[in-house]
Structures are given as structure tokens and as C-alpha cells.
Amino acid sequence: MRGYIKKRYVNSWTIVLSLGRDPGTGKKRQQWISVKGTKKDAERHLAELLHQLDTGGYVQPGKQSLAQYLEQWLKDYAETNTAPRTYERYCELVRLHMIPALGAIPLTSLQPHHIQAYYGRALKSGRRDGKGGLSAQTVHHIHRILFSALRYATKHNIVGRNVAEAVDPPHPKFREMTTADSDGVNRLLGAVKDTCYYPVFFTAVYTGLRRSELLALRWQNVDLDMATLSVTDTIHHMKDGSMIIRQPKSRYSRRNIALPPALAIMLREHKAKQAELKRELGLELKDSDLVFSYPDGRVIRPDTVTRAFKHYAELVGLPTGRFHDLRHTHASLLLKQGVHPKIVSERLGHSGVAITMDTYSHVLPGLQEEAARRFGEVLQQAKVQTEIEQIVERRLAKD
């Protein structure tokens, strides 16, 4: 008998599941599972368990708590499969929010209603300082982490299913993308022309590189003769003050980018000035040196660049104060000039053109109108050409 039901008391049943014999001792193994509800509920649950046994999806309930599992997942998976700043954020959300709220629940006993109820509480009163709830964006991020952790548990047969799949997380508010036009870009570059930030802002606008990619760029990755650069590293500023340089997580982020002539000229001048400053300090410019750094070679902190950008953006009246919006500006200007989205996607390091199209959909309406106009012109020209040919043919026939 692979499994049967025993009545405990009113609306309470025990499923006794046979798990075969212990390979070490030869003794029979059984799992006792309590079920509340009617006998039909217990029979339905027994059928589900037998199906899991047949398909290899059954996981024997254990005593490991969700807190213990999440800590193990952070160590075994997240630390080696995410970027340093991402891992740091995962640890923060797991340890400050998820574990205090759900950590005591046994991993195999976690149910969708536990998670759904927590999301509701988090939105109302989830802040640790007691001043209200977490944002929908933060709760959605928590859901993504929990979903990923439980998917890993399912893959390794630690749990039978990913219960987070049955949960509806809150949808974060859409954040309107802000970009600068060509006049705004020129005002910005004019304002920083005589500062140390000019080469950084100029390169960001002309390449669409991420801040972490810009500040990790080395001269050995810049070919001024061929006017190209290679993205091979990113830099991460950790909360403890340390700086970590490592390869990008995605293979699509490791890419070659063609440089516009103006950028190639600017970088050549910047390199000459950097070499001169180093000579004054008794140093020599090496290929392994960072393109953007302090004269003594020290790394420029990402937050320093962001603060400087915000200051100058406000000074010249740009509609944005986020350094990352220079990347959006680069992409938007290219698309408006008719550059194929596939090329834009490759320059940005997106994993596919669909991401580019979704991200910059605000640019597409104007592009579609232009495409419709050109399509109409092509057909109209063909129609006129056909009419001319018909007139010529008729005249030749009369002659």
C-alpha cells in the first residue's frame, strides 16, 4: 500500500505515505502528513502526493526554515552568479525584510498565502524605521529575489514547486524616461569643457556606456587608430567603501563600440593631457591605466560623477539629473536619426533588440510616422512611374 488516510478527529486527517525501504537499514519508511478539511480534501491531497512520487517531484518535508535556506542560497548561488552590488542588495533585502517576516516558516511549508499576506503588510508598514510601507518597486524586487531562490530550490528538488509563481506582486509605478535633446547635450558639454568631468560626460553621450563601464575603461581597451573601444570590465562601489572591478555579468555587455570621429579626437587629446600630468608627478602612463581617473591613477568614485552631473545638469537646465539618462539620450538620438534598432541594441549591450524597442518605445511613434510617410512616397512614385510608362506606350502605339 503506497499511501492511505486515517481519521484523527472532526475535519482532521492523517495521510500515511509509504516511501519504500531505507537503503541502509532496510526498514520501511513512512511520512505522516496532517490535513485539515473533509475526507475528499485528504483524498485529493493523497492523490497529488502519489503523483509526485510517480513523477519524481515529491520532496520529503524537512525542518529547514526559509531563513536557513535563503542564507544558504545567498552563499551557494547569489554570491557567485550576480554582480557585487546586486549581491549586496540581495543580502540587504533578504536579511532586513524577508527573513524577519517569513524566515521562521519551514521551507517546505511555505505557501502562496504566506507570501501574498506579507506583501500586503510590507506595502502598509514594511519600513524598518516604522514610518510607513515599502514602495511597490522594493516589494517587487523582494518578489524577484524570492522567486529566484525558490526556482533554484525547485530545480535542485529541495521543494516540489515554486509557490511564488502563484503570488501576484505589486506593480511598480512607471518611471518616465528623461532624455536631453542635442541642444541640451551641447549646453552640458560646454559647461564642463574646462573641468575634469568633460571627457567622462563626452564619452558617455557619444557611446551610451553605463557609468560602471566608463569608470572601468582602460587605455588598453581603446584603439584610437581604429576608433573603437572594448567593454571588458565594470566597476562597483560597495557600501563598505571598497571598489571592485570585474567582468560584466552578461556576455552581451562585453562588446566593441565604434567611436565617432569627434570622440576619437577628444580621447586622443585627453590621453596626451593625462600623460603630461603623470610626468609632472614622476609617473608614466601605461596601457593598463584607467582612461578616467585622478592624475595619480586613483579610481573616480561613481557617486562623485553622479553628483557632478546633477550639479551641471541643473546649471544648464537639463530635464534630468540622472547620469544614466545620458545613456538613454545616446540611444534616443540614434533612433531619431534612423539608426537601425539592432545597431543601437549592440552599442548598448542589450541581450536582444526587443529590450531596446521596449525601453525606447517613446521614440517609436515619430519613427513610425516617418516610416509610413516614406512607404506612401515609394508607392506613389511607383504609381506615377507606371502611369508615365503607360502614356509612353500609348504614344508609341499611335506612331
C-alpha positions as CSV (number, residue, x, y, z in Angstrom):
1,M,0.0,0.0,0.0
2,R,1.7,3.2,-1.2
3,G,-0.5,5.5,0.9
4,Y,-3.7,5.7,3.0
5,I,-5.8,8.1,5.1
6,K,-6.5,7.9,8.8
7,K,-9.1,10.0,10.6
8,R,-7.8,11.9,13.6
9,Y,-10.9,13.9,14.7
10,V,-13.5,16.1,13.1
11,N,-12.2,17.6,9.9
12,S,-8.7,16.4,10.6
13,W,-6.9,13.6,8.7
14,T,-3.6,12.0,8.6
15,I,-2.0,10.8,5.3
16,V,0.4,7.9,5.7
17,L,2.7,7.8,2.7
18,S,5.0,4.9,2.0
19,L,8.4,5.9,0.9
20,G,9.9,2.4,0.4
21,R,12.7,0.9,2.5
22,D,15.8,2.7,3.8
23,P,18.7,1.6,1.7
24,G,21.0,1.5,4.8
25,T,18.8,-0.3,7.3
26,G,16.2,-2.0,5.1
27,K,13.4,-0.6,7.3
28,K,10.2,0.7,5.9
29,R,10.0,4.5,5.6
30,Q,6.8,6.4,6.1
31,Q,5.8,10.1,6.0
32,W,2.8,11.2,8.1
33,I,1.1,14.4,6.9
34,S,-1.7,16.2,8.6
35,V,-4.6,17.6,6.5
36,K,-7.5,19.7,7.7
37,G,-10.8,19.7,5.9
38,T,-13.1,17.0,4.5
39,K,-12.2,13.4,3.6
40,K,-12.3,14.4,-0.1
41,D,-9.7,17.1,0.6
42,A,-7.5,14.5,2.2
43,E,-8.0,12.1,-0.7
44,R,-7.2,14.8,-3.2
45,H,-4.0,15.7,-1.4
46,L,-3.1,12.0,-1.2
47,A,-3.6,11.7,-5.0
48,E,-1.3,14.7,-5.5
49,L,1.4,13.2,-3.3
50,L,1.2,9.9,-5.2
51,H,1.5,11.7,-8.5
52,Q,4.6,13.5,-7.2
53,L,6.1,10.1,-6.1
54,D,5.4,8.7,-9.6
55,T,7.0,11.7,-11.4
56,G,9.9,12.2,-9.1
57,G,8.6,15.5,-7.9
58,Y,8.0,14.5,-4.2
59,V,10.1,16.3,-1.6
60,Q,10.0,15.0,1.9
61,P,9.1,17.8,4.3
62,G,12.1,18.9,6.3
63,K,12.9,21.1,9.3
64,Q,15.0,23.7,7.3
65,S,13.4,27.1,7.7
66,L,13.1,29.6,5.0
67,A,15.7,31.8,6.8
68,Q,18.2,29.0,6.8
69,Y,17.6,28.2,3.1
70,L,17.8,31.8,2.0
71,E,21.2,32.3,3.8
72,Q,22.5,29.1,2.1
73,W,21.1,30.3,-1.3
74,L,22.9,33.6,-0.9
75,K,26.2,31.8,-0.3
76,D,25.8,29.0,-2.8
77,Y,24.2,30.8,-5.7
78,A,23.7,34.6,-5.4
79,E,27.3,35.4,-4.4
80,T,28.8,33.8,-7.5
81,N,26.1,34.5,-10.0
82,T,25.3,38.2,-9.5
83,A,27.3,41.4,-9.7
84,P,28.8,42.6,-6.4
85,R,26.4,45.5,-6.0
86,T,23.5,43.2,-6.9
87,Y,24.6,40.6,-4.3
88,E,24.9,43.3,-1.7
89,R,21.4,44.5,-2.4
90,Y,20.1,40.9,-2.2
91,C,21.7,40.4,1.2
92,E,20.1,43.6,2.4
93,L,16.6,42.8,1.3
94,V,16.8,39.1,2.5
95,R,18.2,39.9,5.9
96,L,16.4,43.1,6.7
97,H,13.0,42.3,5.3
98,M,12.3,38.8,4.1
99,I,13.8,36.8,7.0
100,P,12.2,38.8,9.8
101,A,8.8,38.4,8.1
102,L,8.9,34.9,6.7
103,G,12.1,33.3,7.9
104,A,10.5,31.2,10.7
105,I,8.3,29.2,8.3
106,P,9.7,25.8,7.3
107,L,10.8,25.9,3.7
108,T,8.6,23.0,2.6
109,S,5.6,24.5,4.4
110,L,5.8,27.9,2.7
111,Q,2.5,28.6,0.9
112,P,1.4,31.4,-1.6
113,H,-0.9,32.9,1.0
114,H,2.1,33.5,3.4
115,I,3.9,35.5,0.7
116,Q,0.8,37.3,-0.5
117,A,-0.1,38.4,3.0
118,Y,3.5,39.6,3.6
119,Y,3.5,41.8,0.5
120,G,0.3,43.4,1.7
121,R,1.9,44.1,5.1
122,A,5.1,45.3,3.6
123,L,3.3,47.9,1.5
124,K,1.4,49.2,4.5
125,S,4.1,49.1,7.3
126,G,7.2,47.4,5.9
127,R,9.7,50.2,6.6
128,R,12.2,49.3,9.4
129,D,12.0,52.8,10.8
130,G,8.3,52.4,11.4
131,K,7.4,55.3,9.1
132,G,5.1,53.6,6.7
133,G,5.3,51.0,4.0
134,L,7.8,49.9,1.4
135,S,7.5,51.1,-2.2
136,A,5.9,48.9,-4.8
137,Q,9.3,48.9,-6.5
138,T,11.0,47.5,-3.4
139,V,8.3,44.8,-2.8
140,H,8.5,43.8,-6.4
141,H,12.3,43.5,-6.1
142,I,11.8,41.3,-3.0
143,H,9.4,39.1,-5.1
144,R,12.0,38.7,-7.8
145,I,14.6,37.6,-5.2
146,L,12.2,35.1,-3.5
147,F,11.1,33.8,-6.9
148,S,14.7,33.2,-8.0
149,A,15.6,31.5,-4.7
150,L,12.6,29.1,-4.8
151,R,13.2,28.4,-8.5
152,Y,16.7,27.3,-7.5
153,A,15.1,25.1,-4.7
154,T,12.7,23.5,-7.2
155,K,15.5,22.8,-9.7
156,H,17.5,21.0,-7.1
157,N,14.5,19.1,-5.8
158,I,14.6,20.8,-2.4
159,V,10.9,21.8,-2.7
160,G,8.3,20.3,-5.0
161,R,7.1,23.6,-6.6
162,N,7.8,27.3,-6.7
163,V,5.0,28.7,-4.6
164,A,6.0,32.2,-5.6
165,E,4.6,31.5,-9.1
166,A,1.1,31.7,-7.6
167,V,1.7,35.1,-6.0
168,D,0.8,38.4,-7.5
169,P,3.4,41.0,-6.6
170,P,2.6,44.8,-6.7
171,H,3.4,46.6,-10.0
172,P,5.9,49.4,-9.5
173,K,4.9,52.8,-10.9
174,F,6.1,53.5,-14.4
175,R,9.1,55.9,-14.3
176,E,9.0,58.3,-17.2
177,M,12.3,58.2,-19.1
178,T,14.0,61.6,-19.3
179,T,16.4,62.5,-22.1
180,A,18.2,65.6,-23.4
181,D,18.0,66.9,-27.0
182,S,21.1,67.8,-29.0
183,D,21.0,71.5,-27.8
184,G,20.8,70.3,-24.2
185,V,23.8,68.0,-24.7
186,N,25.8,70.8,-26.2
187,R,25.0,73.1,-23.3
188,L,26.1,70.4,-20.8
189,L,29.4,69.7,-22.6
190,G,30.0,73.5,-22.9
191,A,29.5,73.9,-19.1
192,V,32.0,71.2,-18.2
193,K,34.5,72.0,-21.0
194,D,37.3,73.1,-18.7
195,T,36.6,70.6,-15.9
196,C,37.9,67.0,-15.3
197,Y,34.4,65.7,-16.0
198,Y,34.3,66.8,-19.6
199,P,36.0,63.6,-21.0
200,V,33.6,61.4,-18.9
201,F,30.4,63.2,-19.9
202,F,31.5,63.4,-23.6
203,T,32.3,59.7,-23.8
204,A,29.0,58.8,-22.0
205,V,27.0,60.8,-24.5
206,Y,28.8,59.5,-27.6
207,T,28.9,55.8,-26.6
208,G,25.9,55.2,-24.3
209,L,28.2,53.3,-21.9
210,R,27.0,52.6,-18.3
211,R,28.7,54.5,-15.5
212,S,30.3,51.3,-14.2
213,E,31.6,50.6,-17.7
214,L,33.0,54.1,-18.2
215,L,34.9,54.2,-15.0
216,A,36.5,50.8,-15.5
217,L,37.7,51.5,-19.1
218,R,41.5,51.2,-19.6
219,W,43.6,52.5,-22.4
220,Q,44.5,49.0,-23.5
221,N,40.8,48.7,-24.4
222,V,40.8,51.9,-26.6
223,D,42.1,51.8,-30.1
224,L,42.3,55.4,-31.2
225,D,43.7,54.5,-34.7
226,M,40.8,52.2,-35.5
227,A,38.4,54.4,-33.5
228,T,36.9,51.6,-31.4
229,L,36.8,50.7,-27.7
230,S,36.1,47.4,-26.0
231,V,33.9,47.0,-22.9
232,T,35.6,44.2,-20.8
233,D,35.2,45.4,-17.2
234,T,32.8,47.2,-14.8
235,I,33.5,48.9,-11.5
236,H,31.3,48.6,-8.4
237,H,31.4,50.9,-5.3
238,M,30.5,48.8,-2.3
239,K,28.8,50.1,0.8
240,D,32.0,49.4,2.9
241,G,33.8,51.9,0.7
242,S,35.8,49.3,-1.4
243,M,35.9,49.4,-5.2
244,I,35.6,46.1,-7.2
245,I,36.5,45.8,-10.9
246,R,35.2,42.7,-12.6
247,Q,34.0,41.4,-15.9
248,P,30.4,42.2,-16.9
249,K,27.8,39.6,-15.9
250,S,26.3,39.3,-19.4
251,R,28.2,38.3,-22.5
252,Y,26.2,40.9,-24.4
253,S,27.7,43.6,-22.2
254,R,31.2,42.6,-23.3
255,R,31.2,44.3,-26.7
256,N,33.1,46.5,-29.2
257,I,31.8,50.0,-29.9
258,A,32.8,52.2,-32.9
259,L,33.8,55.7,-31.9
260,P,32.5,58.8,-33.7
261,P,35.4,60.9,-35.1
262,A,34.8,63.7,-32.5
263,L,35.1,61.3,-29.7
264,A,38.3,59.7,-31.0
265,I,39.9,63.2,-31.3
266,M,38.8,64.1,-27.8
267,L,40.2,60.9,-26.3
268,R,43.5,61.4,-28.1
269,E,43.8,64.9,-26.6
270,H,42.7,63.6,-23.2
271,K,45.3,60.9,-23.3
272,A,48.1,63.4,-24.1
273,K,47.0,65.6,-21.2
274,Q,46.8,62.6,-18.8
275,A,50.3,61.5,-19.8
276,E,51.6,65.1,-19.2
277,L,50.1,65.2,-15.7
278,K,51.6,61.9,-14.8
279,R,55.0,63.0,-15.9
280,E,54.7,66.0,-13.6
281,L,54.1,63.5,-10.8
282,G,57.0,61.4,-11.9
283,L,54.8,58.7,-13.3
284,E,54.4,57.1,-16.7
285,L,51.1,56.5,-18.5
286,K,50.6,52.7,-19.0
287,D,48.1,50.8,-21.2
288,S,46.7,49.3,-18.0
289,D,45.8,52.7,-16.6
290,L,42.2,53.8,-16.4
291,V,41.0,56.2,-19.0
292,F,39.2,58.3,-16.4
293,S,41.0,58.6,-13.1
294,Y,42.7,61.1,-10.8
295,P,46.2,62.2,-12.0
296,D,47.8,59.8,-9.6
297,G,45.8,56.9,-11.0
298,R,43.2,56.6,-8.2
299,V,39.7,55.5,-9.2
300,I,37.0,58.1,-9.5
301,R,34.1,57.1,-7.3
302,P,30.8,56.5,-9.3
303,D,28.8,58.7,-6.8
304,T,31.2,61.6,-7.4
305,V,30.5,61.5,-11.1
306,T,26.7,61.3,-10.4
307,R,26.8,64.3,-8.1
308,A,28.8,66.3,-10.6
309,F,26.4,65.5,-13.4
310,K,23.4,66.5,-11.3
311,H,25.0,69.9,-10.5
312,Y,25.8,70.7,-14.1
313,A,22.5,69.4,-15.4
314,E,20.7,71.8,-13.1
315,L,23.1,74.6,-14.0
316,V,22.3,74.3,-17.8
317,G,18.6,73.5,-17.3
318,L,18.6,69.9,-18.4
319,P,15.3,68.0,-17.7
320,T,17.3,65.2,-16.0
321,G,19.6,64.8,-13.0
322,R,20.4,61.1,-13.5
323,F,23.8,60.3,-15.1
324,H,22.2,57.1,-16.5
325,D,20.0,59.3,-18.7
326,L,23.0,60.2,-20.8
327,R,22.8,56.5,-21.9
328,H,19.1,57.0,-22.8
329,T,19.9,60.2,-24.6
330,H,22.5,58.4,-26.7
331,A,20.0,55.7,-27.7
332,S,17.2,58.1,-28.4
333,L,19.2,60.4,-30.6
334,L,20.4,57.4,-32.6
335,L,16.9,56.1,-33.1
336,K,15.6,59.5,-34.1
337,Q,18.4,59.7,-36.8
338,G,17.1,56.5,-38.3
339,V,19.8,54.1,-37.0
340,H,18.5,50.5,-37.0
341,P,17.4,49.4,-33.5
342,K,19.6,46.3,-33.9
343,I,22.7,48.5,-34.1
344,V,21.5,50.6,-31.1
345,S,20.9,47.4,-29.1
346,E,24.5,46.2,-29.8
347,R,26.0,49.5,-28.8
348,L,24.1,49.5,-25.5
349,G,24.9,45.9,-24.8
350,H,21.3,44.7,-24.6
351,S,20.7,40.9,-24.8
352,G,18.2,41.5,-27.6
353,V,16.7,44.1,-29.8
354,A,13.3,43.6,-28.1
355,I,14.7,45.1,-24.9
356,T,15.8,48.2,-26.9
357,M,12.4,48.5,-28.6
358,D,10.6,48.2,-25.3
359,T,12.8,50.7,-23.4
360,Y,12.7,53.3,-26.1
361,S,9.1,52.9,-27.3
362,H,8.6,56.6,-26.6
363,V,10.8,57.3,-29.7
364,L,8.9,54.9,-31.9
365,P,5.7,56.9,-32.7
366,G,7.6,59.5,-34.6
367,L,9.7,56.9,-36.3
368,Q,6.5,55.0,-37.4
369,E,5.0,58.2,-38.8
370,E,8.2,58.8,-40.8
371,A,8.1,55.2,-42.0
372,A,4.5,55.5,-43.0
373,R,5.3,58.7,-45.0
374,R,8.2,57.1,-46.8
375,F,6.2,54.0,-47.6
376,G,3.5,56.1,-49.1
377,E,6.1,58.0,-51.1
378,V,7.5,54.8,-52.5
379,L,4.1,53.5,-53.7
380,Q,3.2,57.0,-55.1
381,Q,6.4,57.2,-57.0
382,A,5.8,53.7,-58.4
383,K,2.3,54.6,-59.4
384,V,3.5,57.8,-61.2
385,Q,6.2,55.8,-62.9
386,T,3.7,53.2,-64.1
387,E,1.4,55.9,-65.5
388,I,4.3,57.5,-67.4
389,E,5.2,54.2,-68.9
390,Q,1.6,53.6,-70.0
391,I,1.4,57.1,-71.6
392,V,4.7,56.4,-73.5
393,E,3.4,53.0,-74.6
394,R,0.2,54.5,-76.0
395,R,2.0,57.2,-77.9
396,L,4.4,54.7,-79.4
397,A,1.5,52.5,-80.4
398,K,-0.2,55.5,-82.3
399,D,3.1,56.3,-84.1
